[in-house]
Amino acid sequence: MKNIFIAIFCVVTTLTFAQHKHHNKHESNPEWSSNRPDGHAPISVMGDHTHHKGGVMFSYRYMTMDMRQLRQNTDDATTANAHSGYMVAPLDMIMNMHMLGAMYSPSDRITLMIMANYLENDMNLQMRNGNQFVTNTSGLGDISLNVLYSIFNKNRKAMHAQIGVNIPTGSIKEKNVLPVSMGNAVQLPYPMQLGTGSFGTNLALTYLGQCDTFSWGHQLSGMININDNDQDYKFGNRYKFNNWIAGKAGDNLSVSVRLEGVLVNGIDGDSTLLNPMMVTTADTENSGGTYINSGFGLNYLVTKGGLKGLRFATEIAMPLYQDLNGIQLKQNYSLTFGLQYAIH
């Protein structure tokens, strides 16, 4: 895996600096601009740009993620494999997320960002005797408050840093009545909870570039959970390396491709409310992994009239590589739709 990440980094860095060298011959210090159809990262990438003083942006995203088919490390697995060690095995899971965001820049250097989300989780499971049942949860997730600091913006290149805090507003006490719970509502496993229960830190560094016909960017980010929650565990830290390129397909439309590396640490600790022998998702050994994902997206920007500054965006992402700790549902695809409205 280390060699794969190094190869990705070398490719995107080479392309970036090749464009930098070529286009600097023809430019006289213009700024990188978000006010063009390829001026934002794919809609799945958060905190990808800053604003000038007084700039405001509101956003809404809807993301659905489909997970199905068990996987153990890098090999596909069956429910029989899971049932050899657990009473219950997951069959599939769909997670829907509604995300609301706002950005405001009190100065050219500083952009403030807040993100909140509402989640809907549905999982189908199968018992050893073949009986199937469903668990579901829904509600408010964690809230994220962030500060983006513009390091530079010149020669159509820009870089900014991000630091933020994750506030544990999402529930970690979600329960359902299960076939084996004798009519009582019992604690659901980790993937079905709505929040982390822990305070966290968001860190990111983003580099952006543009030429006349396309834009590109790289973002290294991390979400670090700080403390154990009140059930004596914390979710694993999540690290991402995102790379994208977007080409203009007219005055209003752009097309993007994205390559993402993700490293997710396993859950640290155990909830005393869960029996790790009951279902794979209640065993923290089956958490975390390494992913390489691809994405294809579209951005449409309204540049005239009363809706000027309104952006419609969508992206579909699919995994190219998954190495999962223990036995877990593998990711199938994710689809994100978004609206962004900027006021300059």
Residue pairs with C-beta under 8 A, 6 or more apart in sequence:
1 290
1 323
4 261
4 292
4 321
5 241
5 261
8 241
8 243
8 259
8 261
8 292
9 241
12 216
12 218
12 243
12 259
13 218
15 216
15 245
16 207
16 209
16 216
16 218
19 209
19 211
19 216
20 155
20 157
20 209
22 211
23 156
23 211
24 155
27 155
27 156
29 154
29 155
30 155
30 156
31 153
31 154
31 156
31 158
32 153
32 156
32 157
32 158
32 208
32 209
32 210
33 39
33 210
34 40
34 49
34 51
34 342
35 342
35 344
36 210
36 215
36 248
36 254
36 301
37 248
37 249
37 250
37 251
37 252
37 253
37 254
37 299
37 300
37 301
38 210
38 214
38 215
38 246
38 247
38 248
38 254
38 256
38 299
39 49
39 210
39 215
39 301
40 48
40 49
40 299
40 311
40 313
40 340
41 48
41 49
41 217
41 219
41 242
41 244
41 246
41 256
41 258
42 244
42 246
42 256
42 258
42 295
42 297
42 299
42 313
42 315
43 61
43 297
43 299
43 313
43 314
43 315
43 336
43 337
43 338
43 340
44 63
44 258
44 295
44 297
44 315
44 317
44 334
44 336
45 217
45 219
45 242
45 244
45 258
46 101
46 115
47 113
47 146
47 148
47 162
47 202
47 204
47 206
47 219
47 221
48 206
48 208
48 217
48 219
49 158
49 160
49 206
49 208
50 105
50 111
50 148
50 150
50 158
50 160
51 57
51 103
51 104
51 105
51 111
51 342
51 344
52 105
52 108
52 344
53 105
53 106
53 107
53 108
54 105
54 344
55 103
55 104
55 105
55 111
55 342
55 343
55 344
56 102
56 103
56 104
56 105
56 342
56 343
57 101
57 102
57 103
57 340
57 341
57 342
57 343
58 101
58 102
58 340
58 341
59 99
59 100
59 101
59 102
59 103
59 338
59 339
59 340
59 341
60 98
60 99
60 100
60 101
60 338
60 339
61 97
61 98
61 99
61 101
61 336
61 337
61 338
61 339
62 96
62 97
62 98
62 99
62 336
62 337
62 338
63 96
63 97
63 99
63 334
63 335
63 336
63 337
64 94
64 95
64 96
64 97
64 334
64 335
64 336
65 94
65 95
65 97
65 331
65 333
65 334
66 92
66 93
66 94
66 331
66 332
66 333
66 334
67 92
67 93
67 94
67 95
67 329
67 330
67 331
67 332
68 91
68 92
68 93
68 329
68 330
68 332
69 76
69 92
69 329
69 330
69 332
70 76
70 77
70 78
70 79
70 81
70 82
70 89
70 90
70 280
70 327
70 328
70 329
70 330
71 77
71 322
71 324
71 327
71 328
71 329
71 330
72 81
72 324
72 326
72 327
72 328
73 323
73 324
73 325
74 321
74 322
74 323
74 324
76 330
77 327
79 89
79 91
79 126
81 327
82 89
82 90
82 280
82 327
83 89
83 128
85 277
85 280
86 277
86 278
86 279
86 280
86 283
87 127
87 128
87 180
87 277
87 278
87 279
88 125
88 126
88 127
88 128
88 180
88 278
88 279
88 280
89 125
89 126
89 279
89 280
90 123
90 124
90 125
90 279
90 280
90 281
90 329
91 123
91 124
91 125
91 126
91 132
92 123
92 124
92 329
93 121
93 122
93 123
93 124
93 191
93 329
94 121
94 122
95 119
95 120
95 121
95 122
96 119
96 120
96 121
97 117
97 118
97 119
97 120
97 141
98 117
98 118
98 119
99 115
99 116
99 117
100 115
100 116
100 117
101 113
101 114
101 115
101 116
102 113
102 114
103 111
103 112
103 113
103 148
104 111
104 112
105 111
105 112
106 112
108 150
109 149
109 150
110 147
110 148
110 149
110 150
111 147
111 148
111 150
111 160
112 145
112 146
112 147
112 148
113 144
113 145
113 146
113 147
113 148
113 162
113 164
114 143
114 144
114 145
114 146
115 143
115 144
115 146
116 140
116 141
116 143
116 144
116 169
117 140
117 141
117 142
118 138
118 139
118 140
118 141
119 137
119 138
119 139
119 140
119 141
119 170
119 194
120 136
120 137
120 138
121 135
121 136
121 137
121 138
121 191
121 192
121 194
122 134
122 135
122 136
123 134
123 135
123 136
123 191
123 192
123 281
124 132
124 133
124 134
125 132
125 133
125 134
125 135
125 279
126 132
127 133
127 179
127 180
131 179
133 178
133 179
135 176
135 178
135 188
135 192
136 176
136 192
137 174
137 176
137 188
137 192
137 193
137 194
138 194
139 170
139 171
139 174
139 194
140 169
140 170
140 171
140 194
141 169
141 170
141 194
141 195
142 166
142 167
142 168
142 169
142 170
142 195
142 196
142 200
143 166
143 167
143 169
144 164
144 165
144 166
144 167
144 202
145 164
145 165
145 167
146 162
146 163
146 164
146 165
146 202
147 162
147 163
147 164
148 160
148 161
148 162
149 160
149 161
149 162
149 163
150 158
150 159
150 160
151 159
151 160
151 161
152 158
152 159
156 209
156 210
156 211
157 207
157 208
157 209
157 210
158 207
158 208
158 209
159 205
159 206
159 207
159 208
160 205
160 206
161 204
161 205
161 206
162 202
162 203
162 204
162 205
162 206
162 221
163 201
163 202
163 203
164 201
164 202
164 203
165 199
165 200
165 201
165 202
166 196
166 198
166 199
166 200
166 201
166 202
166 223
166 225
167 199
168 195
168 196
168 197
168 198
168 199
168 200
168 229
169 195
170 193
170 194
170 195
170 196
170 197
171 193
171 194
171 195
172 193
172 194
172 195
172 196
172 197
172 229
172 230
172 231
173 187
173 193
174 187
174 188
174 192
174 193
174 194
175 185
175 186
175 187
175 188
176 185
176 186
176 188
176 192
177 183
177 184
177 185
177 186
178 186
180 278
186 273
187 271
187 273
187 274
189 274
189 279
189 281
189 282
190 235
190 267
190 271
190 274
190 281
190 282
190 284
190 287
191 281
192 281
196 225
196 229
196 234
196 235
197 229
197 230
197 231
197 234
198 225
198 226
198 227
198 228
198 229
198 234
198 235
199 225
199 226
199 227
200 223
200 224
200 225
200 226
201 222
201 223
201 224
201 226
202 221
202 222
202 223
202 224
203 221
203 222
203 224
204 219
204 220
204 221
204 222
205 219
205 220
205 221
206 217
206 218
206 219
207 217
207 218
207 219
208 215
208 216
208 217
209 215
209 216
209 217
210 216
213 247
213 248
214 245
214 246
214 247
214 248
214 254
215 245
215 246
215 254
216 243
216 244
216 245
216 246
217 242
217 243
217 244
218 241
218 242
218 243
219 240
219 241
219 242
219 243
220 240
220 241
220 242
221 239
221 240
221 242
222 237
222 238
222 239
222 240
223 237
223 238
223 239
224 237
225 234
225 235
225 236
225 237
226 234
227 234
228 234
228 268
228 269
231 271
231 272
231 273
232 269
232 270
232 271
232 272
233 267
233 268
233 269
233 270
233 271
233 284
234 267
234 268
234 269
235 267
236 264
236 265
236 266
236 267
236 268
236 287
236 288
237 264
237 265
238 262
238 263
238 264
238 265
239 262
239 263
239 264
240 260
240 261
240 262
240 263
241 260
241 261
242 258
242 259
242 260
243 258
243 259
243 260
244 256
244 257
244 258
244 259
244 295
245 256
245 257
246 254
246 255
246 256
246 257
246 297
246 299
247 254
247 255
247 256
248 254
249 255
251 303
252 300
252 301
252 302
252 303
253 298
253 299
253 300
253 301
254 298
254 299
254 301
255 296
255 297
255 298
256 295
256 296
256 297
256 298
256 299
256 315
257 294
257 295
257 296
257 297
258 293
258 294
258 295
258 296
258 297
258 315
258 317
259 292
259 293
259 294
259 295
260 291
260 292
260 293
260 294
260 295
260 317
261 290
261 291
261 292
262 290
262 291
262 292
262 293
263 290
263 291
264 287
264 288
264 289
264 290
264 291
265 288
266 284
266 285
266 287
266 288
266 325
267 284
267 287
267 288
268 284
269 284
270 276
270 284
274 282
275 282
276 282
276 283
276 284
276 285
277 283
280 286
280 326
280 327
280 328
281 328
283 326
285 325
285 326
286 324
286 325
286 326
286 327
286 328
287 325
287 326
287 328
288 324
288 325
289 322
289 323
289 324
289 325
289 328
290 321
290 322
290 323
291 319
291 321
291 322
291 323
291 331
292 319
292 320
292 321
293 317
293 318
293 319
293 320
293 331
294 317
294 318
294 319
294 320
295 315
295 316
295 317
295 318
296 315
296 316
296 317
297 313
297 314
297 315
297 316
298 313
298 314
298 315
299 311
299 312
299 313
300 311
300 312
300 313
301 310
301 311
302 308
302 309
302 310
302 311
309 341
309 342
309 343
309 344
310 339
310 340
310 341
311 338
311 339
311 340
311 341
311 342
312 338
312 339
313 336
313 337
313 338
313 339
313 340
314 335
314 336
314 337
314 338
315 335
315 336
316 333
316 334
316 335
316 336
317 333
317 334
317 335
317 336
318 332
318 333
319 330
319 331
319 332
319 333
322 330
322 331
324 330
